[in-house]
């Protein structure tokens, strides 16, 4: 009897777990599973995480562009993964039920790329302004930049006058919630990536700007999503018929049929929105200038000795100064100094 009871309890628990997983929308489940499988790979293989983190020095100088993607899926610890996944499940389910599975696939994919790009750009800007090259050697990883991106979108979908609680300590208006959480987390956990979270907020603000490039050229329209979902290909039909797949909303909107994120009473001239747009535009338009300035700083400050060695090697290679001439010059230098002292 006890064995039968244990089996029935196990069956009930397994069925509940499967039912819980089936309720998670497909896009949210896919990205969450990818992060979980990546951490399982970390646990079994124990790779060198410094090869997969977001590092501006490695991306700009060594062209290790894979870090732009891998940094989002690798995590530093199980607690790090658990906190990010719990937050992602809540945000992803809410947004995916509102805008559909295919739209969220595009949103998270672009978020991974653009948050990493902005993070590198902000790091490069800070390194040049402060003349501190050590900022470029910082490592960051995790899904938190994407979470702040989704957090901005979620806050834009609600009444801006509604309030959100931050860790049960204070209540702030919905439109200021991502910024308040950014500051609060930085105070409570100084080791978290401030620039990573900030880049997520900037990307979310750019996406919620309905007249911007992000909405016009990067994200699909509702009409495009509907045409994709109505394809007669067997694989497409099988995916769209899944219980966890959420179809795009069946209403048309203005602005080239794009999905709008602003609440109807939201103020488009919000201070945080203006600040985010200014920062994003400034960093984007000055990327070439900053990169050239960084190369100049590196040549003049970071590696002066290496430059001198390279020049000497070039001179020796070109034959302008032979080894014998250099030895003769070194032998004559003490005599010349003595003669100059005597004069």
Secondary structure, DSSP 8 states (H G I E B T S, - for coil): -HHHHHHHHHHHHHHHHHHHHHTS-HHHHHHHHHHHHHHHHHHHH---GGGTSB-HHHHHHS--TTHHHHHHH--SSHHHHHHHHHHHHHHHHHHHHHH-HHHHHHHHHHHHHHHHHHHHHHHHHHHHHHT-GGGGG--B-SSHHHHHHHHHHHHHTS-TTSEEEETTTEEEEGGGHHHHHHHHHHHH-TTS-HHHHHHHHHHHHHHH-TTSHIIIIIS--HHHHHHHHT---HHHHHHHTSTT-----S---HHHH----S-TT--TT-HHHHHHHHHHHHHHHTHHHHHHHHHHHIIIIITHHHHHHHHHHHHHHHTSS-HHHHHHHHHHHHHHHHHHHH-
